[in-house]
Amino acid sequence: MKEYKTITEIAGPLVTVSDVSGVGYNEIVEIMLPSGERRKGQVLDVGRGIAVVQVFGPTSGISTSQTTVKFLGETMRLGLSTEMLGRAFTGLGEPRDKGPRVIPKEKVDINGLPINPYSREMPNEFIQTGISNIDGMNTLVRGQKLPIFSGAGLPHNQLSVQIARQAKVRGKEEKFAVVFAAIGITHEESSFFMRDFEKTGALENAVLFLNLADDPSVERIITPRLALTTAEYLAYEQGMHVLVLITDMTNYCEALREISSARQEVPGRRGYPGYMYTDLSTIYERAGRVKGSQGSVTQIPVLTMPGDDKTHPIADLTGYITEGQILLSRDLHRKNIYPPIDPLPSLSRLMNSGIGPGKTREDHKGVSDQLYAAYANGRDLRSLSAVVGEEALTPSDRKFLRFADDFEKKFTQQGYYENRDIETTLSIGWDLMSILPEDELKRVKREYIAKYLKKPGKEGEKPAEAKK
């Protein structure tokens, strides 16, 4: 360990130390203030006898002449144990729930190791979230990374907690855990997360990392890496299926921009650093399945799009790296529909790998395609009827119009504590398709129509008019 008293500059969360030698990138630093207080930091940049250190905490009280900087010769590590389940931690891994410190079984570098592409297995197992618009239309698959694109004021936090509470791998008695990382949240949001997890009992199989808005912004760079290191330990060492929820990646990127600006780096798009794509990939690419391992890491990052702009660098780069997106709609939210998931711009690129016979049901793909097509048609007809009036539409068009309304009220809308299995979701889909003329159901096989479609007047069924 090397000690220096050669601080030459303090800028925001960064401290510059001169005349250093043998210091490595990402090395952990201990800073001793003149008052005797100790703070930790991490080496961000090294070159020609100068080291730039980001301080985990405020830089107030640090003196250029009286402060000692000690380079510890190791990268940041997290002590891991199964005792972490049921606990809540700060964004730096310290206990937040007033419980005792965790006695670690091992300490691991929080930056993780890249998964060898040859060792990756194709994600192909269905994860049931209990939410129809995800399970039915944009299926989540074990080992996938599927982000939620939201906007300011939309209920992405409630949706995240509902997924964390309800998600499970069907048909297998395998251990399932949730790692929840909240970045830059308010005290009110922190209380909501803790209260909900405790009330529903979901905390027993969860690990929470909560970085609050008044915590140092540099802590936001560390929080998702702590969460993913914990998830990898539970998945690959303990054989568990782990769902990682990270909210909000926008706060993470803002912290990245702040540090980049303090380092006086040349900015990229909208002031974000040019390496943001690479940095985000070091987080998202830690999801997956590994050959020979029973466990897996599935990731749902949440981000709020500034100005609801899908082309914003954060949403844009996230879309390139991940395997689809779940997009929340402000229009549906205004209609008081929860969860306000818009299936038309949403996409799960691995959906076809995780559905079908033996996974969900043989009619799943056809039902999803038919619901998508009919809802898109109904939405187009809404715009048309606003111009020409509903009376000018054909009887068939009016049925599609009614389908779009019923789809939002019955399929999209569900209760915050309503946990639908995939059979219930598909059944609602078939009920909605019974609104349409049978010859319009062109994306479902005829044998499935005969098996599942409820026809007016069929024995044991009431006619459509009587159902109203």
Buried (B, 14 or more C-beta within 10 A) or exposed (E): EEEBBBBEEBEBBBBBBEEBEEBEEBBBBBBBBEEEEEBBBBBBBBEEEBBBBBBBBEBEBBEEEEBBBBBEEEBBBBBBBBBBBBBBBBBBBEBBBEEEEBEBEEEBBBBBEEBEEEEBBEBBBBBBBBBBBBBBBBBBBBBBBBBBBBBEEBBBBBBBBBBBBBBBBEEEEBBBBBBBBBBBBEEEBBEBBBEBBBEBEBBEBBBBBBBBBEBBBBBBBBBBBBBBBBBBBBBBBBEBBBBBBBBBBBBBBBBBBBBBBBBEBEEBBEEBBEEBBEBBBBBBBBBBBBEEBBBBBBBBBBBBBBEBEEEBBBBBBBBEBBBBBBBBBBEBBEBEBBBBBBBEEBBBBBBBBBBBEEBBBBBBBBBBBBBBBBBBBBBBBBEBBEEEEEEEBEEBBBBBBBBBEBBBEBBBBBEEEBBBBBEBBBBBBBBBBBBBEEEBBEBBEEEBBEEBBBEEEEEEEEEEEEEE
